[in-house]
Amino acid sequence: MADIKAPVFPESVADGTIVEWHVTEGQQVNRDDLLAEIETDKVVLEVVAPDNGVVTKIVKQVDDTVLSDELIAEFEAGASAGADSAPAVDPDQPAAPVQAKQAADGGEPVQVTDKKNEDDHKDQSPAVRKAAKESGVDPKEVEGSGRGGRVTKTDMANPTLKADSSIKSDSGRPVAESTGERTEKRVPMTRLRKTVANRLLAASQETAMLTTFNEVNMKPLMDMRAKYKDQFEKRHGVRLGFMSLFVKAATEALKRFPAVNASLDGDDIVYHGFYDIGVAVSSDRGLVVPVLRDTDRMSMADVESRIRELGGLAQKGKLGISDMTGGTFTISNGGVFGSLMSTPILNPPQTAILGMHAINDRPMAVDGKVEILPMMYLALSYDHRMIDGKEAVQFLVTIKELVEDPAMLLLDL
């Protein structure tokens, strides 16, 4: 008999919550099979089987809080599911109906009914039931991609309405049928969402946050990208985007203005001799900020590759805690969602954050003539306790100049 324990959490994580079990008691599993998912304040951690065997007992249930290295289940290595044990179950397949069985004491037969007949939702996997609870989408109205039309967790993430259903929203997604009454749905916040909310509130209450704005002409950068994007992708195997140049421009600006790359620790100012830039990413679980390490040593191809890799991990909920800690500066791009202008909130203990926005054609005066140019508003929110207005403005102007003339980065000007 062996113990299945929660992962050892870093010092910054006090505890976690079990959000899903992918196995049942008595189920036979193989080594490295996913057993459970534990959500912490920062990431969702996976617990896998240490060996081939059987999960004999589940100690901690869904929604239970667990501490670092705490026992969550018991496991018997090398065992196989016996006659009295539940067979291995595909979480996306319905359980077989339980037939009537004779009472152990020789009495009258005990009729055990098929739960599907009692409740259509109970034959769904825990992941599907959880998704249905959070989204309000009825699995009965969703086209299933599993065996026998079974609705899976993936189906619930991007539901497709059954052809014979008349319940539709404007987007074609299933919705709750209206009964003519005003309805409400109450769902608990995830740990990650609560942590993000608390950090944002603390940033607005505990810092002297101020935002300065500027605008940048994106035409030179867009022309450069149009000219070299095919060669860049062929050479490096990754697409050339705008974020890599903004990361490199921000890195150069941070070198020139060390206070923007610093952080506050109590009454001390910590000046960092390295450049770790976080890139804010919106995921299904909430806002996360994976960090690019040592951006001063990275090429634009390295930046693009790493951003793509971290973005993919974020969408799958696979980011590790080490991927999101230790940043010295943050870039947030609300422009991908159409934001024209915003005031990004600081990511403590960092002292500044850069906000990128949508690129829109606007009439501009150039050499006494009106031209239509692709313009982007830039915003720099900063902690005025640490950074003076002059430094903040000059920092943002530096980024503007480098983006408007990318050759300056190559020539180190």
C-alpha positions as CSV (number, residue, x, y, z in Angstrom):
1,M,0.0,0.0,0.0
2,A,1.3,3.5,-0.9
3,D,0.2,7.0,-0.3
4,I,-0.9,9.5,-3.0
5,K,0.0,12.9,-1.7
6,A,-0.5,16.5,-2.9
7,P,2.5,18.0,-4.6
8,V,5.0,20.0,-2.5
9,F,3.8,23.6,-2.9
10,P,6.3,26.5,-3.1
11,E,6.6,28.8,-0.1
12,S,4.4,31.3,-1.8
13,V,1.5,28.8,-1.9
14,A,-0.2,27.9,1.3
15,D,-2.7,25.3,0.2
16,G,-4.8,24.1,-2.7
17,T,-8.3,22.8,-3.6
18,I,-9.1,19.5,-5.3
19,V,-11.1,20.5,-8.3
20,E,-11.5,17.1,-10.0
21,W,-10.8,13.4,-9.6
22,H,-10.3,11.5,-12.9
23,V,-10.6,8.1,-11.2
24,T,-12.8,6.3,-8.8
25,E,-12.0,4.1,-5.8
26,G,-11.1,0.6,-7.0
27,Q,-10.1,1.8,-10.4
28,Q,-7.0,0.3,-12.1
29,V,-4.6,2.8,-13.5
30,N,-1.2,2.8,-15.3
31,R,1.9,4.7,-14.3
32,D,1.6,8.4,-15.0
33,D,-2.1,8.3,-15.6
34,L,-3.8,11.5,-14.4
35,L,-5.5,11.0,-11.0
36,A,-6.6,14.4,-9.8
37,E,-6.2,18.1,-10.3
38,I,-5.4,20.6,-7.5
39,E,-6.0,24.3,-8.0
40,T,-3.7,26.7,-6.1
41,D,-3.7,30.5,-6.0
42,K,-1.5,30.5,-9.1
43,V,-1.7,27.3,-11.1
44,V,-3.5,24.0,-11.4
45,L,-1.3,21.1,-10.5
46,E,-1.7,17.5,-11.7
47,V,-1.4,14.4,-9.5
48,V,-0.4,11.3,-11.5
49,A,-0.2,7.6,-10.7
50,P,3.3,6.6,-9.3
51,D,3.0,3.1,-10.8
52,N,0.7,0.6,-12.3
53,G,-1.9,-0.4,-9.7
54,V,-5.3,0.4,-8.1
55,V,-6.6,3.5,-6.3
56,T,-7.9,1.8,-3.2
57,K,-9.3,4.8,-1.3
58,I,-9.9,8.5,-2.0
59,V,-9.2,10.4,1.2
60,K,-9.8,14.0,0.0
61,Q,-12.9,14.8,-2.1
62,V,-13.6,17.5,-4.7
63,D,-13.6,21.0,-3.1
64,D,-11.6,19.8,-0.1
65,T,-8.6,22.0,0.8
66,V,-5.3,20.2,1.0
67,L,-1.9,21.2,2.3
68,S,1.5,20.7,0.7
69,D,2.4,16.9,0.7
70,E,-0.9,16.0,2.4
71,L,-2.4,12.5,1.9
72,I,-5.2,12.6,-0.7
73,A,-5.6,8.9,-1.6
74,E,-4.3,5.4,-1.0
75,F,-2.8,3.3,-3.8
76,E,-1.8,-0.3,-4.2
77,A,1.1,-0.8,-6.7
78,G,1.0,-3.8,-8.9
79,A,-2.6,-4.7,-8.0
80,S,-5.4,-5.2,-10.5
81,A,-9.1,-4.5,-10.1
82,G,-10.7,-7.5,-8.6
83,A,-14.2,-8.8,-8.7
84,D,-15.2,-6.5,-5.8
85,S,-13.4,-3.5,-7.3
86,A,-14.6,-1.1,-9.8
87,P,-13.2,-1.7,-13.3
88,A,-11.1,0.9,-15.0
89,V,-13.4,3.7,-16.2
90,D,-13.1,6.1,-19.0
91,P,-14.2,9.4,-17.4
92,D,-16.0,10.3,-20.6
93,Q,-18.0,7.1,-20.8
94,P,-21.2,6.3,-19.0
95,A,-21.0,3.8,-16.1
96,A,-22.7,0.4,-16.8
97,P,-26.1,0.0,-15.1
98,V,-26.0,-1.8,-11.8
99,Q,-28.3,-4.8,-11.7
100,A,-30.4,-6.0,-8.8
101,K,-28.3,-8.0,-6.3
102,Q,-29.1,-10.3,-3.4
103,A,-28.7,-8.9,0.1
104,A,-25.6,-10.1,1.9
105,D,-27.6,-11.5,4.8
106,G,-29.7,-13.7,2.5
107,G,-32.7,-11.5,2.7
108,E,-34.9,-10.0,0.0
109,P,-33.2,-8.8,-3.2
110,V,-32.0,-5.2,-3.1
111,Q,-33.0,-3.4,-6.2
112,V,-30.2,-0.9,-7.3
113,T,-31.6,1.4,-10.0
114,D,-29.7,2.8,-12.9
115,K,-28.8,6.4,-11.8
116,K,-29.2,7.6,-15.4
117,N,-33.0,7.0,-15.1
118,E,-33.1,9.0,-11.9
119,D,-31.1,12.0,-13.2
120,D,-29.9,12.5,-16.8
121,H,-26.9,14.5,-15.6
122,K,-25.5,11.9,-13.2
123,D,-24.2,9.7,-16.0
124,Q,-21.8,12.4,-17.0
125,S,-18.2,12.5,-15.9
126,P,-17.3,14.8,-12.9
127,A,-15.5,17.2,-15.4
128,V,-18.7,17.5,-17.5
129,R,-20.9,18.1,-14.5
130,K,-18.5,20.7,-13.2
131,A,-18.4,22.5,-16.6
132,A,-22.2,22.4,-16.7
133,K,-22.5,23.9,-13.3
134,E,-20.1,26.7,-14.1
135,S,-21.5,27.6,-17.5
136,G,-25.2,26.9,-17.1
137,V,-25.1,24.9,-20.3
138,D,-27.2,21.7,-20.3
139,P,-25.1,18.7,-21.5
140,K,-28.3,17.2,-22.9
141,E,-28.4,19.9,-25.6
142,V,-24.7,19.5,-26.6
143,E,-23.4,17.3,-29.4
144,G,-21.1,14.7,-27.9
145,S,-17.8,13.5,-29.5
146,G,-17.2,10.6,-27.2
147,R,-18.2,7.0,-27.8
148,G,-21.8,6.6,-28.3
149,G,-22.3,10.3,-28.5
150,R,-21.0,10.8,-25.0
151,V,-20.5,14.5,-24.0
152,T,-16.9,15.1,-22.9
153,K,-15.2,17.9,-21.1
154,T,-13.9,19.2,-24.4
155,D,-17.4,19.3,-25.8
156,M,-18.5,21.5,-22.9
157,A,-15.6,23.9,-23.4
158,N,-16.8,24.6,-26.9
159,P,-20.4,23.3,-27.1
160,T,-22.1,22.6,-30.4
161,L,-25.9,22.5,-30.2
162,K,-27.7,19.3,-31.2
163,A,-29.4,19.6,-34.6
164,D,-32.8,18.7,-33.1
165,S,-32.6,21.3,-30.4
166,S,-34.6,24.5,-30.6
167,I,-32.7,26.2,-27.8
168,K,-30.2,28.6,-29.2
169,S,-28.5,31.8,-28.4
170,D,-27.4,34.5,-30.9
171,S,-24.1,32.7,-31.2
172,G,-25.6,29.3,-31.7
173,R,-24.5,28.1,-28.2
174,P,-26.9,26.2,-26.0
175,V,-28.7,28.4,-23.4
176,A,-31.1,27.8,-20.6
177,E,-34.7,27.7,-21.8
178,S,-36.6,30.8,-20.7
179,T,-39.6,30.3,-18.4
180,G,-40.5,33.9,-18.5
181,E,-39.0,34.5,-15.0
182,R,-35.9,36.5,-14.1
183,T,-33.2,34.0,-13.3
184,E,-29.8,34.2,-11.6
185,K,-26.9,31.9,-11.4
186,R,-24.5,31.9,-8.5
187,V,-21.1,30.1,-8.9
188,P,-18.1,30.2,-6.5
189,M,-15.0,32.1,-7.7
190,T,-12.0,29.9,-8.5
191,R,-9.0,30.2,-6.3
192,L,-7.1,31.7,-9.2
193,R,-9.8,34.3,-9.8
194,K,-10.0,35.2,-6.1
195,T,-6.2,35.6,-6.0
196,V,-6.2,37.9,-9.1
197,A,-9.0,39.9,-7.6
198,N,-7.2,40.4,-4.3
199,R,-3.9,41.3,-6.0
200,L,-5.6,43.9,-8.2
201,L,-7.5,45.4,-5.3
202,A,-4.3,45.5,-3.2
203,A,-2.4,47.2,-6.1
204,S,-5.0,50.0,-6.3
205,Q,-5.1,50.5,-2.6
206,E,-1.5,50.1,-1.6
207,T,0.4,51.9,-4.4
208,A,0.5,55.5,-5.6
209,M,-0.5,54.4,-9.1
210,L,-0.4,56.9,-11.9
211,T,-0.7,56.4,-15.7
212,T,1.0,58.3,-18.5
213,F,0.0,57.9,-22.2
214,N,1.6,58.3,-25.6
215,E,0.9,57.2,-29.1
216,V,3.1,55.3,-31.5
217,N,3.1,55.2,-35.3
218,M,3.1,51.5,-36.2
219,K,3.7,51.9,-39.9
220,P,7.5,51.4,-39.8
221,L,7.1,48.2,-37.8
222,M,4.2,47.0,-39.9
223,D,6.2,47.6,-43.1
224,M,9.2,45.7,-41.7
225,R,7.0,42.8,-40.6
226,A,5.3,42.6,-44.1
227,K,8.7,42.6,-45.8
228,Y,10.5,40.0,-43.7
229,K,7.7,37.9,-42.1
230,D,8.0,35.0,-44.6
231,Q,11.8,34.9,-44.4
232,F,11.6,35.1,-40.6
233,E,9.2,32.2,-40.4
234,K,11.2,30.1,-42.8
235,R,14.4,30.8,-41.0
236,H,13.2,30.4,-37.4
237,G,10.1,28.3,-37.7
238,V,7.9,30.8,-35.9
239,R,5.8,33.7,-37.0
240,L,7.0,37.3,-36.6
241,G,4.6,39.3,-34.4
242,F,4.6,42.7,-32.8
243,M,5.1,41.6,-29.2
244,S,8.7,40.5,-29.7
245,L,9.8,44.0,-30.8
246,F,7.9,45.6,-27.9
247,V,9.6,43.2,-25.5
248,K,13.0,44.1,-26.9
249,A,12.2,47.8,-26.9
250,A,11.0,47.6,-23.3
251,T,14.2,45.7,-22.3
252,E,16.3,48.5,-23.8
253,A,14.2,51.2,-22.0
254,L,14.6,49.3,-18.7
255,K,18.4,49.4,-19.1
256,R,18.2,53.2,-19.5
257,F,15.8,53.7,-16.6
258,P,16.7,51.2,-13.8
259,A,14.0,52.5,-11.4
260,V,11.3,51.1,-13.8
261,N,13.0,47.7,-13.5
262,A,13.1,47.8,-9.7
263,S,10.7,46.7,-7.0
264,L,9.8,47.7,-3.4
265,D,10.4,45.4,-0.5
266,G,9.1,47.1,2.6
267,D,11.2,50.3,3.0
268,D,13.9,49.0,0.6
269,I,14.2,49.6,-3.2
270,V,15.5,46.5,-5.0
271,Y,17.2,47.3,-8.3
272,H,17.3,44.2,-10.5
273,G,20.4,43.5,-12.6
274,F,18.4,41.3,-15.0
275,Y,15.3,41.7,-17.2
276,D,12.5,39.2,-16.7
277,I,9.4,40.5,-18.5
278,G,6.0,39.1,-17.8
279,V,3.4,38.9,-20.6
280,A,-0.2,39.0,-19.4
281,V,-2.3,36.2,-20.9
282,S,-6.1,35.7,-20.6
283,S,-7.0,32.0,-20.1
284,D,-10.2,30.1,-19.3
285,R,-9.1,30.0,-15.6
286,G,-8.4,33.8,-15.4
287,L,-5.5,36.2,-16.0
288,V,-2.0,34.7,-15.8
289,V,1.4,36.4,-16.4
290,P,4.1,34.0,-17.6
291,V,7.6,35.4,-17.5
292,L,10.2,35.6,-20.2
293,R,13.6,35.2,-18.5
294,D,16.7,37.3,-19.4
295,T,15.1,39.1,-22.3
296,D,18.3,41.1,-22.9
297,R,19.9,37.8,-24.0
298,M,17.0,36.7,-26.2
299,S,16.7,37.2,-29.9
300,M,13.3,38.3,-31.4
301,A,12.9,34.7,-32.6
302,D,13.5,33.4,-29.1
303,V,10.9,35.8,-27.7
304,E,8.3,34.8,-30.3
305,S,8.9,31.1,-29.7
306,R,8.8,31.4,-25.9
307,I,5.6,33.6,-26.0
308,R,3.9,31.0,-28.2
309,E,5.0,28.2,-25.9
310,L,3.9,29.9,-22.7
311,G,0.6,31.0,-24.3
312,G,-0.2,27.4,-25.2
313,L,0.6,26.2,-21.7
314,A,-1.6,28.9,-20.3
315,Q,-4.6,27.9,-22.4
316,K,-4.2,24.3,-21.4
317,G,-3.8,25.2,-17.7
318,K,-0.3,23.6,-17.7
319,L,1.8,26.6,-16.6
320,G,4.0,25.9,-13.6
321,I,4.5,28.2,-10.7
322,S,8.1,28.8,-11.8
323,D,6.8,30.1,-15.1
324,M,4.9,32.9,-13.4
325,T,7.2,34.1,-10.6
326,G,10.1,36.6,-10.4
327,G,9.1,39.1,-13.2
328,T,10.6,42.6,-13.0
329,F,8.2,44.3,-15.5
330,T,5.0,43.4,-17.3
331,I,3.4,44.0,-20.7
332,S,-0.3,43.7,-21.2
333,N,-1.8,43.7,-24.7
334,G,-5.5,44.6,-24.5
335,G,-5.4,45.5,-28.2
336,V,-6.0,41.8,-29.1
337,F,-9.5,42.2,-27.7
338,G,-10.1,45.6,-29.4
339,S,-9.2,47.9,-26.5
340,L,-8.4,51.4,-27.7
341,M,-7.1,52.8,-24.4
342,S,-6.9,51.6,-20.8
343,T,-5.0,52.1,-17.6
344,P,-3.3,48.8,-16.8
345,I,-3.1,47.9,-13.1
346,L,0.3,47.2,-11.5
347,N,1.5,43.7,-10.9
348,P,3.1,44.0,-7.3
349,P,5.9,44.1,-6.3
350,Q,6.7,45.4,-9.7
351,T,6.7,49.2,-10.1
352,A,5.4,49.6,-13.7
353,I,3.4,47.9,-16.4
354,L,3.1,48.7,-20.1
355,G,-0.2,48.6,-21.8
356,M,-0.5,48.0,-25.6
357,H,-3.8,48.7,-27.4
358,A,-5.5,48.3,-30.8
359,I,-4.0,49.6,-34.0
360,N,-6.4,52.0,-35.7
361,D,-6.0,54.2,-38.8
362,R,-6.1,57.8,-37.8
363,P,-5.5,61.1,-39.7
364,M,-2.1,62.6,-38.5
365,A,-0.3,65.8,-39.5
366,V,3.1,64.8,-41.1
367,D,5.3,67.6,-42.6
368,G,2.3,69.9,-42.9
369,K,0.2,67.3,-44.6
370,V,-2.6,65.0,-43.3
371,E,-1.8,61.3,-43.6
372,I,-3.8,58.3,-42.6
373,L,-1.5,56.2,-40.3
374,P,-1.9,53.1,-38.2
375,M,-1.6,54.4,-34.6
376,M,-1.5,52.7,-31.3
377,Y,-2.0,54.2,-27.8
378,L,0.6,53.1,-25.2
379,A,0.0,53.4,-21.5
380,L,2.5,53.1,-18.7
381,S,1.1,52.7,-15.2
382,Y,3.7,53.2,-12.5
383,D,4.1,53.5,-8.7
384,H,4.8,57.2,-8.1
385,R,6.4,56.3,-4.8
386,M,9.2,54.8,-6.7
387,I,9.2,56.4,-10.1
388,D,9.1,60.1,-10.8
389,G,6.8,61.5,-13.6
390,K,9.8,62.6,-15.6
391,E,11.3,59.1,-15.6
392,A,8.0,57.5,-16.5
393,V,7.4,59.8,-19.4
394,Q,11.0,59.4,-20.7
395,F,10.7,55.7,-20.4
396,L,7.5,55.6,-22.5
397,V,9.0,58.0,-25.1
398,T,12.0,55.7,-25.4
399,I,9.7,52.7,-26.3
400,K,7.8,54.9,-28.8
401,E,11.0,55.9,-30.5
402,L,12.4,52.4,-30.7
403,V,9.2,51.0,-32.1
404,E,8.8,53.8,-34.7
405,D,12.4,53.2,-35.8
406,P,13.3,49.5,-35.3
407,A,16.7,50.0,-36.8
408,M,17.7,51.8,-33.6
409,L,17.5,48.5,-31.7
410,L,19.9,46.8,-34.2
411,L,22.3,49.7,-34.2
412,D,22.2,50.1,-30.3
413,L,21.2,53.7,-30.6
